[in-house]
């Protein structure tokens, strides 16, 4: 995690990690590996 990074919360009804990740990054991404928690673990490693 970048020390000066800001936290953003996004709520998407019936959304998915890919859609949210793509919305934030402005490109096609795989949200399951792009999103990380404060410990640096990906969504994939935590929820799948």
C-alpha positions, -999 to 999 in steps of 0.1 A, spaced: 0 0 0 13 35 -9 15 55 23 -1 86 8 -29 66 -9 -65 75 -1 -92 50 6 -122 49 -17 -154 30 -10 -176 20 -39 -210 5 -36 -223 -12 -67 -256 -30 -65 -250 -66 -76 -217 -54 -89 -186 -73 -93 -149 -66 -85 -140 -63 -122 -166 -36 -128 -155 -16 -99 -118 -20 -106 -123 -10 -143 -144 20 -132 -116 33 -109 -87 25 -131 -103 35 -164 -92 3 -181 -102 -33 -183 -89 -51 -151 -94 -82 -131 -108 -69 -98 -102 -102 -80 -64 -96 -82 -63 -58 -84 -82 -50 -52 -62 -56 -21 -69 -51 16 -47 -32 41 -26 -64 46 -19 -66 9 -41 -97 3 -61 -98 -29 -99 -104 -30 -92 -137 -46 -71 -149 -18 -96 -137 9 -129 -146 -6 -124 -175 -31 
